[in-house]
């Protein structure tokens, strides 16, 4: 796969006991359905090239807009945004922890003292040293 990935946005709507996904601004209308979100995702994966009228080798990134009666989309969007931020902070924290442990160990600080300085367990210091 080469080039810029194509983008497909699907509106996922919760009905009484199943989900429907409808394309947003796609060249081919029509949707897919599933009893659960994982089933819906599989159906979208199977149909996405058809929906965008794209060759099978094209990379397509699917984004979902969720509609659940009685649930504000803002609640879900805020949760996903904060979770993404949390994951980014956690990744950065892990990198920084490894750097801090390496610097402390290079300076001759013991595992026990490194753990106290970083407020981590001794076993976590050992993991970060590996």
Buried (B, 14 or more C-beta within 10 A) or exposed (E): EEEEEBEBBBBBBBEEEEBBBBBEEBEEEEBBBBEEBEBBBEBBEEBBBEBBEBEEEBEBEBEBBBBEEEEEEEEBEEEEEEEEEEEEEEEEEEEEBBEBBEEBBEEEBEBEEBBEEBEBEBEBBBEBEE
